Every structure is written in C-alpha cells, then in structure tokens.
Amino acid sequence: MAKEQRLEWRVNMPNGTSEKLETEHGFFYRVWMRLQGLFERFFLKIWRFLEKAWSIGASEPKKVAHCLKVGLALSLVSLFYYMRPLYDGVGGNAMWAVMTVVVVFEYTVGAMLCKCVNRVIGTFLAASLGIGVHWVATQSGQQFEPIILGVSVFLLASAATFSRFIPSIKATFDYGAMIFILTFSLVSMSGYRVDELLVLAQTRVSTIGIGTSICIFTSMLLCPVWAGNELHLLIIRNTEKLADSIDGCVAEYFNNNEDINVNDTDLGKKLQGYKCALNSKAAEESMANLARWEPPHGQFDFRHPWKQYLKIGAAIRNSAFCVESLRSCINSEIQVPEFLKKNLSDACTRLSSQCSQVLKELSMMMKTMTKSSKIDLSVGEMNIAVQELQNGLKSLPNSLLLPPMHENDSNRQPTTKQFAVPLIDILPVATAVSLLTEIAGRIEGIVEEVNILAVLAEFKFKAASDEKSQQNQSNTDKIDDDGTMKTPSKGLSST
C-alpha cells in the first residue's frame, strides 16, 4: 500500500492566493525548545567565562604563577597527613599547617611575609600568655579557675581589639592582633578541659611554623612578586601616563590630532591616563607598607626609601588634578575663536612638549635608578616655555582683542560692549593657559621629590654613552600595565 499522505490545511486570502495553515506544536515540543534555549545560553555563558579567564591569564601570567604556587604549597603541606612519619610527628594538629597556608599565602612577597610574621608572633604570644594564665588559674584552686580564665579572656581580648583601632598598629599588626585573640581564646578554653596544655600549645606553634615556612620558600623561590617592585613600576607608569595625557589634551584642544598616528581607542586611553594616577593612592599606600617587610631584592636595598614613593605619587596626583581641570576646559561648550587658538597654539604645544619631556626624563631616572644630567636643563627649558606662553597671552589684548576698524573709523574708540565680547572669547583660552602653567609648576614639585628619592636611594650618575643609549631605548620600549616591556605604536610618544 502506498504511504498515506499528510493532510494540509490552506486558507484563501483576499488577493486570490492561498497560504498553508501551520498547526500549533504540542506541549512537549515547546518545553523541549525552551530547554534547548536554556542549555544554549548556559553553555554560551560558560564559553564567555572561559574566554575571559584565558585573556586574564594571557595578559597577567604572574597571577597564573601565583595560583600554581598556592596549589604547590598546599600539596607540600598535605604530606603531613598522607605520610605516616610526618603525621606521627605533628598528630591531628597538622590541620593548623593547612589552615596557615590557606590564610597566609598572598600575591606579593611583602604581604605574605607580613602575615607570616604576624601569625607567628601572635600565636607565640597568645600561647605563652595562655599557658601562664592557665598555671595561675590552676594554682588558685578549682573554684576560682574558671573565673580567672574568663576574666583573662575578657581583658586581653578587649585590649587586643582596642589596639586594632590604633593607626600604627592597624597598619602593621592588625592581622597579628586578630590571631592573638583567636589563639589565646582557644588555648584558654582548651586548657580547662585538656591536661597536656603545654604539649598542645607546642604542637600548634610548630605546625604554624611549618605552614609559614612552606609559604615563604614557595613564594620567594618560585617567580616571586615583590610589592616594592610593583610600587616602583606603578609610579613609573603613572608618570608616563601623565606625560601622555598632557600631550594629548593640548593636541586635542589646538586641533593637532593630525600629528597623532594612533586609532581613536588608543588615543582615548592616553588622554584618560591621568585617571590612573588619581585612583592609585590606596594601592600605593598598601604596596609601600608591604614593601617594608621584604628583604633586599634586585635594585632595592633593605632600607630602601619606600615612603618617598608616596610623596612622588602625591605630587603626581596634584598635577593630575590640573590635567583633569584642563580636560574639562577642553570639553567646555563655549566655542573659542580659531584665530585665538592659532595665536597661542605654538606656545602651548611647546610648553606641553617640555612638560612631557621632563616627566619622561623623571620616568627614565626612576626606571634605571640613575641620576640624569639633563633634568635641570629640561626644567629650565620648561620654565622658558612658560614665560613665552605668558608673554604671548599678554600680547593678545593689543593685537587681537580690539575689534576690526575700517579706514573711515580709525579715530573711533571701541565701546564697552565690543570689549566684553572679545573678553568672553578669550576667557576659555586664558583658563587653559593658566592651567597649563600651573601644571608646569606642579611638575617641578615632582622633580623635587624624585631628586630626594635619588639622594635617599643613592642613585648612580649615568655616563654620557649610557644616557644616549637609554634615550634611544626610550623611543622603542615602554612599560606595560603588568610591568613588562613592550614596543608601542607611534603616537603620543616622546617629544
């Protein structure tokens, strides 16, 4: 028999044609389609997450190395559970070593050392006091023992908690105070029910020492990330970004974008680079605090003046505030006549170029940790450019502000209204010139702070041949956001 054909329903349309009438799908079909859509969106989100994770790992390999170091440290400390001789040595308290690795291991060496020292000192002091208080309580009789233990926990925990509000202790020993409270409470409470309190305290101190030792060796021997070096690179990047922002703002204001050979995205990033300096205060303070815990490494001695970097960062932010005001002035809705811009374009561009040159010379000084023989000359040229710009602004009222006169109106004096209109036109330009002059003045503050750093850190003098090679290298190499060196595209580069 022939296969039965499926019936079709058609509807006659007013224009004489007919269309096929689609039947509605069943309930299970609609449920299946919705589930299919949910699965597609779920797997799409997972794929996007994996792409983002891959991009983060590719752009910041230090973070990938940190994750591997944490896994290695936990694997090493877990041997105290898996191997019977090690387990017999520490007993069931091996979990304290695992907890120590989890809570102590940090991204930078300075942060990890800070936590390790705080944990060891806090644990040792708390265990010692706990044993002493327990001995006094036991000598007082069974009736007064819980009272003495409870009062001691109350007093010492309250005092340690109050110490965390003191700025100097909070900045350095906040974690240690918290560990002190935790350990003292545990030792005091355990001592009331456990007979061998001294053995318990000794075992816990030893396991914490094992955990901290594993963290220290793993963090310092395998791809170490130094907080001091991160602070050093952050200040250098902020200095270079500030220089690029000054050049970009002035070039944009005076319509010199044809000299900039970068796409709009890169140009926007360079113009907004000053915001990195404005938003880096907390990071700078944290890195400077952690860098003091680190041993000598690379170019940095044991007593490297890390606090001076905070002063340099503050000076950079002072200049960045002016750049932000200049950026707001550029984006103002008040239109400035082109002839006013043209008259001051050369002077403003020259001044921004000199400011950028001074900042990049300071960046090279910090990068190579050598004193520059050209910095004083660059600052002098910047001051000359400031004077030329001020002279150019003073000459505007005589040459440009007077309204144009016809030959038969040569004896007529301009009215007050005619002067008011040119004054409104020149006001935005005068504001931009004033801000650019203020930026130059604040850059001198950065120069002063960097010179102080050069004295405190004992920067060496750079030979003439080395200076020339460093200048050639600065035109091709640049520090990336992750501290690596890359070759930038042409654009808002050295002047």
C-alpha positions as CSV (number, residue, x, y, z in Angstrom):
1,M,0.0,0.0,0.0
2,A,1.1,3.5,-0.7
3,K,2.2,5.6,2.2
4,E,-0.7,7.7,3.4
5,Q,-0.1,11.4,2.7
6,R,-0.5,14.0,5.4
7,L,-3.4,16.4,5.1
8,E,-2.7,20.2,4.6
9,W,-5.0,23.0,5.5
10,R,-4.9,26.1,3.4
11,V,-6.6,29.5,3.8
12,N,-7.8,31.5,0.9
13,M,-6.5,35.1,1.1
14,P,-8.4,38.2,-0.3
15,N,-5.9,38.6,-3.1
16,G,-6.8,35.2,-4.5
17,T,-3.8,33.3,-3.2
18,S,-3.8,30.6,-0.5
19,E,-1.4,30.1,2.4
20,K,-0.6,27.0,4.3
21,L,-2.0,27.0,7.8
22,E,0.6,25.8,10.3
23,T,-0.6,23.7,13.1
24,E,0.4,24.6,16.7
25,H,3.2,22.4,18.2
26,G,2.4,20.3,21.1
27,F,3.2,20.9,24.8
28,F,6.3,18.7,24.9
29,Y,7.8,20.3,21.8
30,R,7.5,23.8,23.3
31,V,9.1,22.6,26.6
32,W,11.9,21.0,24.6
33,M,12.6,24.2,22.7
34,R,12.7,26.2,25.9
35,L,15.1,23.7,27.5
36,Q,17.3,23.9,24.4
37,G,17.4,27.7,24.6
38,L,18.4,27.5,28.3
39,F,21.2,25.0,27.5
40,E,22.5,27.2,24.7
41,R,22.5,30.3,26.9
42,F,24.2,28.3,29.8
43,F,27.0,27.0,27.6
44,L,27.4,30.4,26.0
45,K,28.0,32.0,29.4
46,I,30.5,29.2,30.3
47,W,32.3,29.8,27.0
48,R,32.5,33.6,27.6
49,F,33.7,33.0,31.1
50,L,36.5,30.7,29.8
51,E,37.5,33.3,27.2
52,K,37.7,36.0,29.9
53,A,39.7,33.7,32.2
54,W,42.1,32.9,29.3
55,S,42.5,36.6,28.4
56,I,43.3,37.4,32.1
57,G,45.9,34.6,32.3
58,A,47.5,35.6,29.0
59,S,47.7,39.3,29.9
60,E,48.9,38.7,33.5
61,P,50.9,35.5,33.8
62,K,52.0,36.4,37.3
63,K,48.6,35.7,38.6
64,V,48.6,32.2,36.9
65,A,52.0,31.6,38.6
66,H,50.5,32.7,41.9
67,C,47.7,30.1,41.6
68,L,50.2,27.4,40.8
69,K,52.3,28.3,43.8
70,V,49.3,28.1,46.1
71,G,48.5,24.7,44.8
72,L,52.1,23.6,45.3
73,A,52.2,24.9,48.9
74,L,49.0,23.0,49.8
75,S,50.3,19.9,48.2
76,L,53.5,20.0,50.2
77,V,51.7,20.7,53.5
78,S,49.3,17.9,52.8
79,L,52.2,15.4,53.0
80,F,52.0,15.8,56.8
81,Y,48.6,14.0,56.5
82,Y,49.5,11.5,53.8
83,M,52.9,10.3,55.2
84,R,52.8,8.4,58.4
85,P,56.1,9.5,59.9
86,L,55.2,13.2,59.4
87,Y,51.7,12.6,60.7
88,D,53.0,10.9,63.8
89,G,55.3,13.9,64.5
90,V,52.5,16.5,64.5
91,G,49.5,14.4,65.2
92,G,46.0,15.6,64.4
93,N,47.1,19.3,64.6
94,A,48.5,19.1,61.0
95,M,45.3,20.8,60.0
96,W,46.7,24.0,61.6
97,A,49.5,23.9,59.0
98,V,47.0,23.6,56.2
99,M,44.9,26.5,57.6
100,T,48.1,28.6,57.8
101,V,48.9,28.1,54.2
102,V,45.4,29.0,53.1
103,V,45.1,32.2,55.1
104,V,48.8,33.4,54.8
105,F,49.7,32.8,51.2
106,E,49.3,36.2,49.4
107,Y,50.1,37.5,45.9
108,T,53.1,39.6,46.8
109,V,56.1,38.5,49.0
110,G,55.6,41.5,51.3
111,A,52.0,40.7,52.0
112,M,52.9,37.1,52.7
113,L,55.8,37.9,55.0
114,C,53.6,40.4,56.8
115,K,51.0,37.8,57.5
116,C,53.6,35.1,58.4
117,V,55.3,37.3,60.9
118,N,52.0,38.5,62.4
119,R,50.7,34.9,62.7
120,V,53.9,33.5,64.3
121,I,54.2,36.4,66.8
122,G,50.5,36.4,67.6
123,T,50.4,32.7,68.1
124,F,53.6,32.6,70.2
125,L,52.5,35.5,72.5
126,A,49.0,34.1,72.9
127,A,50.2,30.6,73.6
128,S,52.7,31.9,76.2
129,L,50.2,34.0,77.9
130,G,47.6,31.3,77.8
131,I,49.9,28.8,79.5
132,G,50.9,31.4,82.1
133,V,47.3,32.3,82.9
134,H,46.4,28.6,83.0
135,W,49.1,28.0,85.6
136,V,47.9,30.9,87.7
137,A,44.3,29.6,87.5
138,T,45.2,26.1,88.5
139,Q,47.2,27.4,91.5
140,S,44.1,29.4,92.6
141,G,42.0,26.3,93.2
142,Q,39.3,24.6,91.3
143,Q,36.7,27.1,92.4
144,F,38.4,30.2,91.1
145,E,40.0,28.6,88.0
146,P,37.1,29.3,85.6
147,I,36.6,32.8,86.9
148,I,40.3,33.7,86.3
149,L,40.3,32.2,82.9
150,G,37.1,34.0,81.9
151,V,38.3,37.4,83.2
152,S,41.7,36.9,81.4
153,V,39.9,36.2,78.1
154,F,37.7,39.3,78.6
155,L,40.6,41.7,79.5
156,L,43.1,40.5,76.9
157,A,40.6,40.2,74.1
158,S,39.3,43.6,74.8
159,A,42.8,45.2,74.9
160,A,43.9,43.4,71.7
161,T,40.7,44.5,69.9
162,F,41.2,48.1,71.1
163,S,44.8,48.0,69.7
164,R,43.4,47.4,66.3
165,F,41.9,50.9,66.3
166,I,45.4,52.5,66.8
167,P,46.6,53.6,63.3
168,S,50.2,52.5,63.7
169,I,49.2,49.0,65.0
170,K,46.4,48.6,62.5
171,A,48.7,49.3,59.5
172,T,51.3,46.7,60.6
173,F,50.0,44.3,63.2
174,D,46.2,44.2,62.6
175,Y,46.3,40.5,61.5
176,G,48.6,39.6,64.4
177,A,46.2,41.1,66.9
178,M,43.3,39.1,65.4
179,I,45.4,35.9,65.6
180,F,46.3,36.7,69.2
181,I,42.7,36.9,70.2
182,L,41.9,33.6,68.4
183,T,44.8,31.7,69.8
184,F,44.5,32.9,73.3
185,S,40.8,32.1,73.5
186,L,41.4,28.6,72.1
187,V,44.3,27.9,74.4
188,S,42.5,29.2,77.5
189,M,39.3,27.2,76.7
190,S,41.2,24.1,75.8
191,G,43.4,24.2,78.9
192,Y,40.3,24.0,81.1
193,R,39.5,20.5,79.7
194,V,42.8,19.3,78.3
195,D,45.5,18.1,80.7
196,E,48.6,18.3,78.4
197,L,48.2,22.0,77.6
198,L,51.9,22.6,77.1
199,V,52.2,19.8,74.5
200,L,49.0,21.1,72.7
201,A,50.4,24.7,72.5
202,Q,53.8,23.5,71.4
203,T,52.3,21.3,68.7
204,R,50.2,24.1,67.3
205,V,53.1,26.6,67.3
206,S,55.2,24.1,65.4
207,T,52.5,23.3,62.8
208,I,52.0,27.0,62.2
209,G,55.8,27.4,61.8
210,I,55.7,24.5,59.2
211,G,53.0,26.2,57.3
212,T,54.7,29.6,57.3
213,S,58.0,28.1,56.2
214,I,56.4,26.4,53.3
215,C,54.7,29.6,52.2
216,I,58.0,31.6,52.5
217,F,60.1,29.3,50.5
218,T,57.4,28.7,47.8
219,S,56.7,32.4,47.4
220,M,60.3,33.6,47.4
221,L,61.9,30.9,45.3
222,L,59.3,30.4,42.5
223,C,58.5,33.5,40.4
224,P,58.4,36.0,43.3
225,V,56.2,39.1,43.0
226,W,57.7,41.9,45.1
227,A,55.5,44.6,46.4
228,G,58.3,47.1,46.3
229,N,58.9,46.4,42.6
230,E,55.2,46.7,41.9
231,L,55.1,50.1,43.6
232,H,58.2,51.2,41.7
233,L,56.6,50.2,38.3
234,L,53.3,51.8,39.3
235,I,54.9,55.2,39.9
236,I,56.8,54.9,36.7
237,R,53.6,54.1,34.7
238,N,51.7,56.9,36.3
239,T,54.5,59.4,35.4
240,E,54.4,58.3,31.8
241,K,50.6,58.3,31.5
242,L,50.5,61.8,33.0
243,A,53.0,62.9,30.3
244,D,50.9,61.3,27.5
245,S,47.7,62.9,28.9
246,I,49.2,66.4,28.9
247,D,50.4,66.0,25.3
248,G,47.1,64.6,24.2
249,C,44.9,67.2,25.9
250,V,46.9,70.1,24.3
251,A,47.0,68.4,20.9
252,E,43.2,67.8,21.0
253,Y,42.5,71.4,22.1
254,F,44.5,73.0,19.4
255,N,43.4,70.6,16.7
256,N,46.8,69.0,16.2
257,N,45.4,65.5,16.0
258,E,46.9,65.0,12.6
259,D,50.3,64.6,14.3
260,I,48.9,61.7,16.3
261,N,49.2,58.4,14.4
262,V,47.0,56.2,16.7
263,N,43.5,55.0,16.4
264,D,40.7,56.5,18.5
265,T,40.7,53.8,21.1
266,D,44.4,54.2,21.9
267,L,44.1,57.9,21.8
268,G,41.3,57.8,24.3
269,K,43.3,55.6,26.6
270,K,46.2,58.0,26.5
271,L,44.0,61.0,27.2
272,Q,42.4,59.3,30.2
273,G,45.8,58.0,31.5
274,Y,45.9,60.7,34.2
275,K,43.0,59.0,36.0
276,C,45.2,56.0,36.8
277,A,47.3,58.4,39.0
278,L,44.2,59.8,40.6
279,N,42.9,56.3,41.5
280,S,46.1,54.7,42.7
281,K,46.5,56.3,46.2
282,A,45.2,53.3,48.1
283,A,47.3,50.9,46.0
284,E,50.4,53.0,46.6
285,E,49.9,53.1,50.3
286,S,49.3,49.4,50.6
287,M,52.4,48.5,48.5
288,A,54.6,50.9,50.4
289,N,53.5,49.3,53.7
290,L,54.1,45.8,52.4
291,A,57.4,46.6,50.8
292,R,59.0,47.4,54.1
293,W,58.6,43.7,55.1
294,E,60.6,42.4,52.1
295,P,64.3,41.5,52.1
296,P,66.7,43.2,49.7
297,H,65.9,42.2,46.1
298,G,67.0,43.4,42.7
299,Q,67.9,47.0,42.8
300,F,66.4,47.7,46.2
301,D,68.3,47.6,49.4
302,F,67.0,46.6,52.8
303,R,66.2,50.2,53.9
304,H,65.0,51.5,50.5
305,P,63.0,54.7,51.0
306,W,59.6,53.3,50.1
307,K,57.8,56.2,51.8
308,Q,59.3,58.6,49.3
309,Y,57.4,56.9,46.6
310,L,54.2,58.0,48.4
311,K,55.4,61.6,48.2
312,I,56.1,61.2,44.5
313,G,52.7,59.7,44.0
314,A,51.0,62.6,45.8
315,A,52.9,65.1,43.6
316,I,51.8,63.2,40.5
317,R,48.2,63.4,41.7
318,N,48.5,67.1,42.2
319,S,49.5,67.5,38.6
320,A,46.8,65.0,37.5
321,F,44.1,67.2,39.2
322,C,45.2,70.1,37.0
323,V,45.1,67.9,33.9
324,E,41.6,66.9,34.8
325,S,40.6,70.5,35.0
326,L,42.3,71.2,31.7
327,R,40.4,68.2,30.2
328,S,37.1,69.8,31.5
329,C,38.1,73.1,30.0
330,I,38.7,71.4,26.6
331,N,35.3,69.8,26.7
332,S,33.6,73.0,27.5
333,E,30.6,74.0,25.3
334,I,32.0,77.5,24.9
335,Q,33.5,77.8,21.4
336,V,36.8,79.6,21.2
337,P,37.6,81.6,18.0
338,E,40.1,79.8,15.9
339,F,42.3,82.9,15.5
340,L,42.8,82.9,19.3
341,K,43.8,79.3,19.3
342,K,46.1,79.7,16.3
343,N,47.9,82.6,18.0
344,L,48.7,80.5,21.2
345,S,48.9,77.1,19.6
346,D,52.7,77.1,19.1
347,A,53.5,78.3,22.6
348,C,51.0,75.9,24.3
349,T,52.3,73.0,22.3
350,R,55.9,73.8,23.1
351,L,55.1,74.0,26.8
352,S,53.2,70.7,26.8
353,S,56.1,69.1,24.9
354,Q,58.6,70.4,27.5
355,C,56.4,69.2,30.4
356,S,56.1,65.8,28.8
357,Q,59.9,65.7,28.3
358,V,60.5,66.4,31.9
359,L,58.1,63.7,33.1
360,K,59.6,61.1,30.8
361,E,63.1,62.0,31.9
362,L,62.0,61.5,35.5
363,S,60.4,58.2,34.5
364,M,63.8,57.1,33.0
365,M,65.6,58.2,36.1
366,M,63.4,56.0,38.3
367,K,63.4,53.1,35.8
368,T,67.2,53.0,35.6
369,M,67.7,54.3,39.2
370,T,70.4,56.7,37.9
371,K,70.8,60.5,38.1
372,S,70.2,62.4,34.9
373,S,72.4,65.3,33.8
374,K,69.6,66.6,31.5
375,I,66.8,67.0,34.1
376,D,67.9,70.5,35.1
377,L,68.2,71.6,31.5
378,S,64.8,70.2,30.7
379,V,63.2,72.0,33.7
380,G,64.9,75.3,32.5
381,E,63.5,74.9,29.0
382,M,60.1,74.2,30.5
383,N,60.3,77.4,32.5
384,I,61.3,79.3,29.4
385,A,58.3,77.9,27.6
386,V,56.1,79.1,30.5
387,Q,57.4,82.6,30.2
388,E,56.9,82.6,26.4
389,L,53.3,81.5,26.8
390,Q,52.6,84.2,29.4
391,N,54.1,86.8,27.1
392,G,52.0,85.6,24.3
393,L,48.9,85.8,26.4
394,K,49.8,89.4,27.5
395,S,50.2,90.5,23.9
396,L,46.7,89.4,22.9
397,P,44.8,92.5,24.1
398,N,46.8,94.8,21.9
399,S,46.8,92.7,18.8
400,L,43.6,90.6,18.8
401,L,41.1,91.9,21.3
402,L,40.4,95.2,19.6
403,P,37.5,94.9,17.1
404,P,38.4,95.4,13.4
405,M,38.2,99.0,12.2
406,H,37.5,100.4,8.8
407,E,39.6,103.2,7.3
408,N,36.9,105.8,8.0
409,D,36.6,104.6,11.6
410,S,40.2,105.0,12.6
411,N,39.5,107.7,15.1
412,R,36.6,105.9,16.7
413,Q,37.2,104.3,20.2
414,P,35.7,100.8,20.8
415,T,32.7,100.6,23.1
416,T,32.4,98.6,26.3
417,K,30.2,96.1,24.7
418,Q,32.7,95.5,21.9
419,F,35.4,94.8,24.6
420,A,33.0,92.5,26.5
421,V,32.5,90.2,23.5
422,P,36.3,89.6,23.0
423,L,36.7,89.1,26.7
424,I,34.2,86.3,26.7
425,D,36.0,84.7,23.7
426,I,39.4,84.8,25.4
427,L,38.3,83.6,28.8
428,P,38.4,79.8,28.0
429,V,41.8,80.2,26.3
430,A,43.1,82.1,29.3
431,T,41.8,79.4,31.6
432,A,43.5,76.7,29.6
433,V,46.8,78.7,29.5
434,S,46.6,79.3,33.3
435,L,46.0,75.5,33.9
436,L,48.9,74.6,31.7
437,T,51.1,77.0,33.5
438,E,50.0,75.5,36.8
439,I,50.8,72.0,35.6
440,A,54.3,73.1,34.8
441,G,54.7,74.5,38.3
442,R,53.4,71.3,39.9
443,I,55.7,69.2,37.7
444,E,58.6,71.0,39.4
445,G,57.2,69.5,42.6
446,I,57.5,66.0,41.1
447,V,61.1,66.8,40.1
448,E,62.0,67.9,43.6
449,E,60.5,64.6,45.1
450,V,62.3,62.4,42.6
451,N,65.6,64.2,43.3
452,I,65.1,63.5,47.0
453,L,64.5,59.8,46.1
454,A,67.7,59.9,44.1
455,V,69.6,61.1,47.1
456,L,68.0,58.7,49.6
457,A,68.3,55.7,47.4
458,E,71.8,56.7,46.3
459,F,71.1,56.8,42.5
460,K,74.3,56.5,40.5
461,F,75.3,59.0,37.9
462,K,74.8,57.9,34.3
463,A,77.6,58.1,31.8
464,A,77.1,60.0,28.6
465,S,77.2,56.9,26.4
466,D,74.7,55.2,28.7
467,E,72.5,58.3,28.6
468,K,72.4,58.2,24.8
469,S,71.6,54.5,24.7
470,Q,68.8,55.0,27.2
471,Q,67.3,57.8,25.2
472,N,67.3,55.6,22.1
473,Q,65.7,52.8,24.1
474,S,63.0,55.0,25.5
475,N,61.8,55.7,21.9
476,T,61.2,52.0,21.3
477,D,60.5,50.4,24.7
478,K,57.7,51.1,27.1
479,I,56.5,49.6,30.4
480,D,53.1,47.8,30.0
481,D,50.4,47.8,32.8
482,D,51.7,44.4,34.1
483,G,55.3,45.7,34.4
484,T,56.6,44.0,31.2
485,M,58.3,45.8,28.4
486,K,56.6,46.2,25.0
487,T,57.1,48.2,21.8
488,P,54.5,50.9,21.5
489,S,53.0,52.2,18.3
490,K,53.8,55.7,17.1
491,G,51.7,58.4,18.6
492,L,51.8,60.3,21.8
493,S,55.4,59.4,22.4
494,S,58.5,61.4,23.2
495,T,58.8,64.9,22.0
